[in-house]
Amino acid sequence: MSHLLTVELAKQAIDLVRPAISAVLGSGLTGGRPNLHLVILNPGTDRILHEESFGEEKRSWEYPFDEYARAKALLCQRTGIVGRTVQRDAPWLYEELDTRYVGGVIENGLVIAASGVQDHFDEMISWWILSAIQGLCRDAIALTADAPDFFGR
């Protein structure tokens, strides 16, 4: 497990973009769809570091967005490729039970997936979270006084 990417940092990243997520959910952009489930995997593994739901109570959801988000995350983790890229450019990587829904992203082993709105907005929100995590981790490195310099000293 990363010593920088903790559950607390993941929650902080979500909190940074929460206003933007709230602005999208239930809006005209999403056709009024108010629900979203977000999954962050522990880097390099298929274990969930953090997951969170937005919108209405899960029991009122029309579809199991939490299951979809987990499946999207696992597809990205297994292939090492963004879900949309698997669908568009490498469909031969699909295994029998893989989800065909897109909305999961991966970069440098960090996987984020969202489900609940249109796939392009699921993907957009996933990238927002990934970018926030990257920024917070980079900031943590910059603020670490005893970290090795660029030459490893």
Contacts in CASP RR format, 6 or more apart in sequence:
PFRMAT RR
TARGET T0000
AUTHOR 0000-0000-0000
METHOD contacts of the structure
MODEL  1
MSHLLTVELAKQAIDLVRPAISAVLGSGLTGGRPNLHLVILNPGTDRILH
EESFGEEKRSWEYPFDEYARAKALLCQRTGIVGRTVQRDAPWLYEELDTR
YVGGVIENGLVIAASGVQDHFDEMISWWILSAIQGLCRDAIALTADAPDF
FGR
1 42 0 8 1.000
2 42 0 8 1.000
2 43 0 8 1.000
2 137 0 8 1.000
4 137 0 8 1.000
4 140 0 8 1.000
4 141 0 8 1.000
5 42 0 8 1.000
5 43 0 8 1.000
5 49 0 8 1.000
5 110 0 8 1.000
5 133 0 8 1.000
5 137 0 8 1.000
7 49 0 8 1.000
7 50 0 8 1.000
9 133 0 8 1.000
9 136 0 8 1.000
9 137 0 8 1.000
9 140 0 8 1.000
10 40 0 8 1.000
10 49 0 8 1.000
10 50 0 8 1.000
10 133 0 8 1.000
11 50 0 8 1.000
11 52 0 8 1.000
12 132 0 8 1.000
12 136 0 8 1.000
13 129 0 8 1.000
13 132 0 8 1.000
13 133 0 8 1.000
13 136 0 8 1.000
14 38 0 8 1.000
14 50 0 8 1.000
14 52 0 8 1.000
14 129 0 8 1.000
14 132 0 8 1.000
16 132 0 8 1.000
16 136 0 8 1.000
17 125 0 8 1.000
17 128 0 8 1.000
17 129 0 8 1.000
17 132 0 8 1.000
20 128 0 8 1.000
21 36 0 8 1.000
21 54 0 8 1.000
21 125 0 8 1.000
21 128 0 8 1.000
22 54 0 8 1.000
24 30 0 8 1.000
24 117 0 8 1.000
24 121 0 8 1.000
24 124 0 8 1.000
24 125 0 8 1.000
25 32 0 8 1.000
25 33 0 8 1.000
25 34 0 8 1.000
25 35 0 8 1.000
25 36 0 8 1.000
25 54 0 8 1.000
25 55 0 8 1.000
25 117 0 8 1.000
26 32 0 8 1.000
26 33 0 8 1.000
26 34 0 8 1.000
29 121 0 8 1.000
30 117 0 8 1.000
30 118 0 8 1.000
30 121 0 8 1.000
33 116 0 8 1.000
33 117 0 8 1.000
33 118 0 8 1.000
34 55 0 8 1.000
34 56 0 8 1.000
35 53 0 8 1.000
35 54 0 8 1.000
35 55 0 8 1.000
35 56 0 8 1.000
35 61 0 8 1.000
35 65 0 8 1.000
35 116 0 8 1.000
36 53 0 8 1.000
36 54 0 8 1.000
36 55 0 8 1.000
36 65 0 8 1.000
36 114 0 8 1.000
36 115 0 8 1.000
36 116 0 8 1.000
36 117 0 8 1.000
36 122 0 8 1.000
36 125 0 8 1.000
37 51 0 8 1.000
37 52 0 8 1.000
37 53 0 8 1.000
37 54 0 8 1.000
37 65 0 8 1.000
37 66 0 8 1.000
37 68 0 8 1.000
37 69 0 8 1.000
37 114 0 8 1.000
37 115 0 8 1.000
37 116 0 8 1.000
38 51 0 8 1.000
38 52 0 8 1.000
38 53 0 8 1.000
38 54 0 8 1.000
38 69 0 8 1.000
38 112 0 8 1.000
38 113 0 8 1.000
38 114 0 8 1.000
38 125 0 8 1.000
38 126 0 8 1.000
38 129 0 8 1.000
39 48 0 8 1.000
39 50 0 8 1.000
39 51 0 8 1.000
39 66 0 8 1.000
39 69 0 8 1.000
39 70 0 8 1.000
39 72 0 8 1.000
39 73 0 8 1.000
39 111 0 8 1.000
39 112 0 8 1.000
39 113 0 8 1.000
39 114 0 8 1.000
40 48 0 8 1.000
40 49 0 8 1.000
40 50 0 8 1.000
40 51 0 8 1.000
40 73 0 8 1.000
40 111 0 8 1.000
40 112 0 8 1.000
40 129 0 8 1.000
40 133 0 8 1.000
41 47 0 8 1.000
41 48 0 8 1.000
41 49 0 8 1.000
41 73 0 8 1.000
41 77 0 8 1.000
41 110 0 8 1.000
41 111 0 8 1.000
41 112 0 8 1.000
42 48 0 8 1.000
42 49 0 8 1.000
43 108 0 8 1.000
43 109 0 8 1.000
43 110 0 8 1.000
43 111 0 8 1.000
44 77 0 8 1.000
44 109 0 8 1.000
44 111 0 8 1.000
45 77 0 8 1.000
46 74 0 8 1.000
46 77 0 8 1.000
46 78 0 8 1.000
48 70 0 8 1.000
48 73 0 8 1.000
51 66 0 8 1.000
51 69 0 8 1.000
51 70 0 8 1.000
53 65 0 8 1.000
53 66 0 8 1.000
58 66 0 8 1.000
63 116 0 8 1.000
65 115 0 8 1.000
65 116 0 8 1.000
66 115 0 8 1.000
68 99 0 8 1.000
68 101 0 8 1.000
68 115 0 8 1.000
68 116 0 8 1.000
69 113 0 8 1.000
69 114 0 8 1.000
69 115 0 8 1.000
69 116 0 8 1.000
70 113 0 8 1.000
71 98 0 8 1.000
71 99 0 8 1.000
71 101 0 8 1.000
72 83 0 8 1.000
72 99 0 8 1.000
72 101 0 8 1.000
72 102 0 8 1.000
72 103 0 8 1.000
72 104 0 8 1.000
72 113 0 8 1.000
72 114 0 8 1.000
72 115 0 8 1.000
72 122 0 8 1.000
73 104 0 8 1.000
73 111 0 8 1.000
73 112 0 8 1.000
73 113 0 8 1.000
75 83 0 8 1.000
75 86 0 8 1.000
75 98 0 8 1.000
75 99 0 8 1.000
75 104 0 8 1.000
76 82 0 8 1.000
76 83 0 8 1.000
76 86 0 8 1.000
76 104 0 8 1.000
76 105 0 8 1.000
76 106 0 8 1.000
76 111 0 8 1.000
76 113 0 8 1.000
77 106 0 8 1.000
77 109 0 8 1.000
77 111 0 8 1.000
78 95 0 8 1.000
79 86 0 8 1.000
79 90 0 8 1.000
79 93 0 8 1.000
80 106 0 8 1.000
80 109 0 8 1.000
81 90 0 8 1.000
81 93 0 8 1.000
81 106 0 8 1.000
82 102 0 8 1.000
82 104 0 8 1.000
82 105 0 8 1.000
82 106 0 8 1.000
82 123 0 8 1.000
83 102 0 8 1.000
83 103 0 8 1.000
83 104 0 8 1.000
83 105 0 8 1.000
83 123 0 8 1.000
84 102 0 8 1.000
84 103 0 8 1.000
84 104 0 8 1.000
84 119 0 8 1.000
84 123 0 8 1.000
86 93 0 8 1.000
86 94 0 8 1.000
86 102 0 8 1.000
87 100 0 8 1.000
87 102 0 8 1.000
94 100 0 8 1.000
101 115 0 8 1.000
101 119 0 8 1.000
101 122 0 8 1.000
102 119 0 8 1.000
102 120 0 8 1.000
102 122 0 8 1.000
102 123 0 8 1.000
103 113 0 8 1.000
103 114 0 8 1.000
103 115 0 8 1.000
103 119 0 8 1.000
103 122 0 8 1.000
103 123 0 8 1.000
103 126 0 8 1.000
104 111 0 8 1.000
104 112 0 8 1.000
104 113 0 8 1.000
104 114 0 8 1.000
104 122 0 8 1.000
104 123 0 8 1.000
104 126 0 8 1.000
105 111 0 8 1.000
105 112 0 8 1.000
105 113 0 8 1.000
105 123 0 8 1.000
105 126 0 8 1.000
105 127 0 8 1.000
105 130 0 8 1.000
106 112 0 8 1.000
107 130 0 8 1.000
107 134 0 8 1.000
110 130 0 8 1.000
110 133 0 8 1.000
110 134 0 8 1.000
112 126 0 8 1.000
112 127 0 8 1.000
112 129 0 8 1.000
112 130 0 8 1.000
112 133 0 8 1.000
113 122 0 8 1.000
113 126 0 8 1.000
114 122 0 8 1.000
114 123 0 8 1.000
114 125 0 8 1.000
114 126 0 8 1.000
114 129 0 8 1.000
115 122 0 8 1.000
116 122 0 8 1.000
117 125 0 8 1.000
141 147 0 8 1.000
END
